[in-house]
């Protein structure tokens, strides 16, 4: 690990976690999530400024794992330019699948599926790395919090129309929008709609635990999607009969019914070649690890760097 001070960022849609590390102490901070309708790098720069102001430090290295990082936004040089006046000398950016993996499994071969508002799966084998999904709520993110929330809303409106079975989810949604016939207009007009939809995941988990048939069916389908992503990623990198370690992280996996359904689906798909384990750490730990990642590490080629070596 570098001896220079570090500001590490784990940036997601639901929240941005920051860890400021100096030789004297470690401070953890939390900020509101990424606004996907606004340019990313100025948002990160503002978080850096606020973090340094709150902790009274001027870190030398900025590392960040970013949800849905695109080629357009993976401009470490531009972020360095925005933060250099705050004492940043070096920037390393990565997709949050990389930092989630490093935080959960470190250097082990395996696969990490990280499901929160969105979802992405990353597998690392002896030679190759494979990413599966993480394609956003319009084109992908199967089994994510948004996906589950969207399925819940669909089920409620089917029940409302008489196209589907009754479900306790109807009362949950009515608590937000008493007039279901107008809910879609209100939701579509809200810039926070992705977070609003994903927030229904908690109630789906609760009702699934209570035996609601519709919530259980949504949960089972989400688990199948997540299992499919993991098995696909592993098969792309596996070279022999190695048993792959699998780690499932993120808020979606706080649902006990989903955890069990995921375990069942994964064991059925890979009966003798996967082992589910608890994470060593979290995405913020992976963001910290970027500061000391060796050049020969398989993930090093997936980093975007700028500044002093």
N, C-alpha and C positions, 0 to 999 in steps of 0.2 A: 504494500500500500504506500502511496506517495506521502511524503512528510509535509507537503504543502497543504494549506487549508482547502477544503472542498465544499461546494454547495451542490448537492445532489437533488434532482427533481424527478418525481414520479407523477407525470401529468396525464390525467384521465378526464373523461367527460363529467364524471360525478364529483371529482375533487382533485386538487393538486397537492401532493405531499412534498415537503421539502425537508431535507436534513442538512444542517450546516455543521461541518466538522472542523475543528481547529485542534491544535496540540493540547489545548486546555480542556475543551468540552465538546459536547454534542447537543444540538438543539433541533427539535422536530416541530415543524409548523404545518398548518393546513390552510389552503385557500380554495375558493370556489373553482369548479371545473372549467375545462377549456370551453370557450364559446366557439362552436364550429362555424358560426356565421361571420366571424371576424378573423383577421389575419393572425396566425399563430405566434410568430416570433415576437411581436410587440407584447403579447400577453405574457409570454415567458419572461421577457426582459423586465416587465413590471413586477412579476413575482420575485425575480432575483433582487430587484431594488428594494422591495418591501422586506424581503428576508434579511438582507444585509442591514437595513435600517433597524429592524426589530431586534436583531441579535448583536448589533454593534460590531460586526466583523466585516472584513473585506477579503473573501476567499480568492485564491489564485486560480482554481480550476472549477469550471461549471460542467456538470454531467447531467444528462437528462434522458429518461426513457419516456417516450411520447406515444400516446394512444393514436393509432391511425396515421402515423408519420408518413408523409408522401415525399416523393422526390422533390417536389416544388418547395416544401418547407424544410427539407433536410439540409439547410444551408448554415453550416456551423460558422462560416466566416461572417455571415450577416448577423447572426446572434452575438458573435464576439464583438462586432462593431457596435451593437446596441448596448452592450454591457461592459465594455472596456473601461469606461469612465467610473464604473463601480468597483474596479479592482480585478475584474476577470482577465486572466492572461491566456487561458486555454479553454476550449469548448469541445466536448464530445457528445454527440447526439446518437440515439439509437431508437429503433422501434420498441415499443413497450413489451413486445414478445421476447426480445433479447434480455431486457432487464428483469422481466418476470421469471425467465428461465434461470438466469444467474442467481437471482434471489432465492429461488425455490430449490434448485438442484446443484448449483455451483458448477463444478467441472464434470459431473457424472453424465454418462450417456443416458438418454431418456427422453421423455416428452412432458411438456407442461401445457396444460390448457387453462387459460385465464379468462374467466367469464364474469364480467361485471355488467355495465351498461352495454358494452360491446363484448366481443370474444375473439381470441386468437389462440392458435395452437402452434407450438414450436417443438420440433424434435431434433435432437443432435445424435448422430451416430459416429462411428470411427472416422469417417471422412467427410460426410455430407451433413448439411443442415436443411431442414424442410419446414416451411411455414404453410399452414393451412388456415383458410378463412381469415377473418379480420378485415373483411371487405365492406364494412359499414352497414348501416341499417337498411339501406335501399337494396344493395346487391348481395348481402351476406349476413354475417354475425348470427348464424343459426345456433340456437340454444342460449343466446345471450339474455340479459335482463330485458333489453328492448324487445327481443323476439318473444319472450314469455309474456311481457305486458301487452304486446300487440295481439298475441293469440287470445289473451284474456278479454280484451276489448272486442275482438271478433266474436268470441263465444257469447258475450253479453248481448251483442246486437243480434246474433242469431236467435237467442232465446227471446229477445224483445219482439222479433218478427214472427216467431213461431217456427223458424227454420232449424232450431236446435233445442236441446234439453235445458230445463231450468237449472240454475246454478247459483250458489251463494255469492258468486262474483258480481251478480247484478246489484246487490245491495252495496257492495264495495264501490262500484263505479257510480252508483246513484249518490253516494255520499259526496262525490266530487261534482257530478253533474246531475242534479235532480231531474231535469228534463232530458231523458236519453235521446229524444228525437233531435235535440239541438247540440248534443255533445260533440259531434264530429266537426261542426262549424267552429265551436269554441276552441277545440284542440288544434285544428289546422291553423288557426290564426295566432297561436301562441308560439313564440320563438323558443320557448323552453320545452317544446312538445316531446323531444327525445327523452329528456330526464323525467318528464311527467309520465310517459308511457312506461319507462323502465321501472319507475317506482312501484307499479302494481305487482311486481315480482314478489314483494314481501307478503302481500295478501294471497297470492296464488300459493305460496309455500304454506301459509297458515291454513288455508282451506284444504289443501292436499293432505296436511297432517290430520285434519278433522274428518277426512273421508269424502270430501266433495268430488263426485265422479268426474266432472269437467276439469277441475283443477288437477286431479290426479292424471288425467289423460294428457293435459298440456305438459305437466311435469315429466311424464314418461317420454313424450315426443322430444322434449328438450334434451333429456338424458341420452336418447338415441342419437340425436344430432351431434352432441358433444363427443360421444363415444366414437362415432364415425370419423370425426375430424382427427381424433387421437390415433386411431388405427391406421388411417390413411397416411398420416405424417410418419408414423413408425415404419410402415412398409416401404416408404420412400428412402429411408436412410439405413435400414437394417442390412447387414452384410452376412450374418450367420444366424445361429440359433440363440444369440444372446438374449437373456431376459431383460426387458427394458423397464426401467423405473418410470412410473407415471405419477405426476403430481397435479392435482386439481385445485385451483385457487380462484379467489374472487367471490364477491358477494352472493352470486347465484348458488354457490355450493354451501351456503349456510342453511339451505333447505334440506332437512333430513330425508324426506322422500326422494328428492332429486339425487342426493348422494347415493342412496341405496339403489335407485334405478340406474344411475351411471355405473356403479360398480357391477351390477348385474349385466348390463349391456356390454361393458368392456370385457368382462370375464367370458361372456358368451362368444364374443368376436375373437378374442385372443386368450383361449383358455389356459395355456401353459407358458406364455411368453411375456406377461406383463406383471408388474408388482406395484400396487398403489402404496404411496408413502406420503407422510406429512411433509410440508415444505420446511426447508431449513430456515428460510426467512421470507421476506416480502419483496415486492417490486422496488421499494425504496432502497433495500439492501443491494439489489442488483444495480441500481443507479449508482450507488456508492462504488460498487466493484468496477465500474467502467474506468474510474480514475487510475486503477492499477492494472488494467487488463494488458497482458503481454502481447507484443506484436504478432507472435506466432500462434496465439489462441484462435480457434476456429471462428469465434465471433468477431475478431478484430477487423476482418474484412467487411463487416456489416456496420461498422461505426463511421460516422461523419465527423471529422476532426478539423480543428483550426487552432492556430496559436502556437506557442512555444512547445517543444517536445518535452 
